[in-house]
Amino acid sequence: MPSGVSHNRGVTSRELANSICETLEQNGHQALLVGGCVRDLLLGREPADYDVTTDATPERVTELFRESIAVGAQFGVVFVPRDGMKVEVATFRSDMGYSDGRHPDRVVYSKTAQEDVQRRDFTINGLLMRHDTGEILDFVDGQADLKAGVVRAIGEADRRFTEDKLRMMRAVRFAARFGFEIEHKTFTAIRRHAGAVRDVSAERIREELTKLLTEGAARTGFELLDKSWLLSIVLPEVAAMKGVPQPPQYHPEGDVWIHTLLMIEGLPAGTSPTLAWGVLLHDVGKPPTFRPASVTGDRIRFDHHAEVGVRMAEAICRRYRFSNEETEQIVALVANHMRFMAVDQMRTSTLKRFVRLPQFDEHMELHRLDCLSSHRNLDSYAKVQRFLAETPEEQVRPQRVLTGTDLSEMGYIPGPVFSEILGAVEDAQLEGQIRTKTEAEEFVRKSFVLQKPKA
């Protein structure tokens, strides 16, 4: 059991990683912090997680840490969990062949960390740190690239991207997140191998795109995706936005692509994935519905683009295997983004139903970004904000005053008409016309003729 860790409080990820290193060293092994955690510490950022690399075999790691989980033991990787956290412990190794474009065909354990880092992806992720002294071991010139703001593949870029094709998208994400440039040879290798990203699983591509959208540098990331030729492969529907003009009276900022870039630029780090994807895809139906002024006779139009966008967004979500819940919310954001234009004409009942949409705050934020990235008119946004602030929750979601059982007791015959009657009752409630069961019954008798039973 690792020593030096108090169990009277929750340990931090760093403390857990340090403890693992100490236990390994006490038992005669080398152990170092490695990868993204070292990079982030040198950049003055709080690492999301910590990884340890060691000359101890996976079997030895599981022997020393009884609670460990051998999730990738065949590749030399073991997780050590504690207090809801986990640290990845990887054995020094060299990878031999990557037939599936992700996992090594076999691994050969190494004796030195210097040999181990040669298999890693980028120099800024190939740095090592002694857990106790903070001394940096740099065998790939990663510190120089960190200072210069460069994402550079370790060794031959072609080989690194052939080994794991998702690394091309990771290069883009790291460059965007840190405001770095992708080194020239690394960038040209991405372009050369861009088509191979099709071999990567849908789930892994989805996760990279989601991180790209939610780490606070989405515009830079998507511009890099485009320049590296990856965008047209992973999201051709978004690439199709480029060069599609919009009516300048509503969109002085430019084409659909520029408008979408401006919107995702407004997504802060930590944005919910569904909002981020909803923003990215809200106008995905515009390219296929584009009609120029020469055809319409007045101005550029995108008739029914929200409805077309719904079908396209749903197809994208299915392609990338989003959960049903995530798909439903992303599609709802696309479906409803144009409804804010009509809030001035909405009946009170319609507006109340509109603001009752699940996660309505995401609809509001998408609309706000939509306005700020085009005509900058926030009148509808402000009206809905005022309505939400001034309208009590019980008026937005009033308790039902009449049920199907009540209608049966009033003499109405069960059937499709019940939905119509109950919907009308709820409308009257939302409009403030009725408040009690007695008023509801009176409203129904006046509005709906009592059917006669069939003989």
Secondary structure by P-SEA (a helix, b strand, c coil): ccccccccccccaaaaaaaaaaaaaaabbbbbbbcaaaaaaaacccccbbbbbccccaaaaaaacccccccccccbbbbbbcccbbbbbbcccccccccccccccbbbbbccccccccccccccccccccccccbbbbccaaaaaaaaccccccccaaaaaaaccaaaaaaaaaaaaacccccaaaaaaaaaaccccccccaaaaaaaaaaaaccccaaaaaaaaaaacccccccccccccccccccccccccccaaaaaaaaaaaccccccaaaaaaaacccccccccccccccccccccccaaaaaaaaaaaaaaaaacccaaaaaaaaaaaaccccccccccccaaaaaaaaacccaaaaaaaaaaaaaaccccaaaaaaaaaaaaccccccccccccccaaaaaaaccccccaaaaaaaaaaaaaaacccccaaaaaaaaaaccccccccc
